[in-house]
């Protein structure tokens, strides 16, 4: 098959990483793959050597919603006409819209994918109408959770598939330290991740917990989080080391992984921790990713979004039980790379045929 993958940029985000991995694996299976972005960014995820890489423009189009989408859709349509792919696979809100419009009247199939909570990905009335109208014209839709799927009308649900993110094999084979220590999380320092909640919850139990809290990631809230840590006098117990290039190594010594997000699609960092057999706690955030990942076996590890008291209790409870992460490791088998790729390949082939 000849496939075009389209997303705005390949910056450091979960959807971007999934698309790069997906295009690379498809290319390794002898499919002709091209990754298209609206614009390049300085620090991008890399794609495989056999994957072609194209940007529609040299820089981000800083103009109004209508003008930006017109320009990008026009250029994307030119490229689809030239390349004549069997399918165009788009990720994220506006790229999904553009891919559908750009392919109208052409022979290429269109598969779009919702990668976050639809209420956040399509936050206003215009975007909601566009999503529920334009998705009628898509040939296939990939969701990550049941909750995201149910946000859409039944006629859209009928041509969809739920496919998790894949987790790299390195996390399944990483060796955890025999003497585990510290509570760890990883994610951009942004409001969505609500690291402030985790910091406050940890500070409240710090005198009863021997482990420190380590938050990997970088972002706009670094200054605010540092100020909060200082205000709580936790400078010697809570650390913000920035982005780590080796996530599996950073997680290998963790006694507990905590996801405190207010919303997520399918949280990669949580899945990676599970694959390593690290005991995990998570907010029961929309659109239902952690709830699906944990299932019945780990349902008691979920806490309501923003509930600091419940998070404190979960941290103390899991540490007191000295959990071994066996359930996390077992549940993580469902998102091994070969399993996820087979689901994608089967769905794309079905749509193209």
ZIZI-V668203 format. One record per backbone hydrogen bond with DSSP energy under -0.5 kcal/mol. NH is the residue of the N-H (numbers start at 1). CO is the residue of the C=O. Records with the same first field share a line. If there is no record, write none. Layout:
# ZIZI-V668203
NH = CO ; CO
This chain:
# ZIZI-V668203
3 = 1 ; 32
4 = 87
5 = 3 ; 34
6 = 89
7 = 36
13 = 11
17 = 13
18 = 14
19 = 15
20 = 16
21 = 17
22 = 18
23 = 19
24 = 20
25 = 21
26 = 22
27 = 23
28 = 24
29 = 25 ; 26
30 = 27
31 = 26
32 = 1
33 = 31
34 = 3
35 = 52
36 = 5 ; 34
37 = 54
38 = 7 ; 8
39 = 8
44 = 42
45 = 10
51 = 48
52 = 33 ; 50
54 = 35
56 = 37
57 = 38
62 = 60
63 = 61
68 = 64
69 = 65
70 = 66
71 = 67
72 = 68
73 = 69
74 = 70
75 = 71
76 = 72
77 = 73
78 = 74
79 = 75
80 = 76
81 = 77
82 = 78
83 = 79
84 = 80
86 = 2
87 = 2
88 = 109
89 = 4
90 = 88 ; 111
91 = 6
92 = 113
96 = 92
97 = 93
98 = 94
99 = 95
100 = 96
101 = 97
102 = 98
103 = 99
104 = 101
106 = 103
109 = 86
111 = 88
112 = 140
113 = 90
114 = 142
115 = 113
120 = 117
121 = 117
122 = 118
123 = 120
128 = 124
129 = 125
130 = 126
131 = 127
132 = 128
133 = 129
134 = 130
135 = 131
136 = 133
137 = 134
138 = 135
139 = 110
140 = 110
141 = 159
142 = 112
143 = 141 ; 161
148 = 287
149 = 145
150 = 146
151 = 147 ; 148
152 = 149
156 = 153
157 = 153
158 = 154
159 = 156
160 = 157
161 = 141
163 = 143 ; 161
167 = 335
171 = 168
172 = 168 ; 169
173 = 169
174 = 170
176 = 174
177 = 252
180 = 178
181 = 253
183 = 212
184 = 256
185 = 214
187 = 216
189 = 218
190 = 188
193 = 190
194 = 190 ; 191
197 = 194
198 = 194
199 = 195
200 = 196
201 = 197
202 = 198
203 = 199
204 = 200
205 = 201 ; 202
206 = 202
208 = 205
209 = 206
213 = 237
214 = 183
215 = 239
216 = 185 ; 214
217 = 242
221 = 189
222 = 219
225 = 221
226 = 222
227 = 223
228 = 224
229 = 225
230 = 226
231 = 227
232 = 228
233 = 230
234 = 229
237 = 234
238 = 234
239 = 213
242 = 215
247 = 245
250 = 246
251 = 247
252 = 248
254 = 251
255 = 182
256 = 182
257 = 279
258 = 184
259 = 281
260 = 258
262 = 192
263 = 192
264 = 286
267 = 265
271 = 267
272 = 268
273 = 269
274 = 270
275 = 271
276 = 272
277 = 274
278 = 273
281 = 257
282 = 301
283 = 259
284 = 303
285 = 283
286 = 262
288 = 285
292 = 288
293 = 289
294 = 290
295 = 291
298 = 294
299 = 296
301 = 298
302 = 299
303 = 282
307 = 304
308 = 306
311 = 307
312 = 308
313 = 309
314 = 310
315 = 311
316 = 312
317 = 313
318 = 314
319 = 315
320 = 316
321 = 317
322 = 318 ; 319
323 = 318
329 = 325
330 = 326
331 = 327
332 = 328
333 = 330
334 = 331
335 = 332
336 = 333
337 = 167
339 = 336
340 = 336
341 = 337
342 = 338
343 = 339
344 = 340
345 = 341
346 = 342
347 = 343
348 = 344
349 = 345
350 = 346
351 = 347
352 = 348
353 = 349
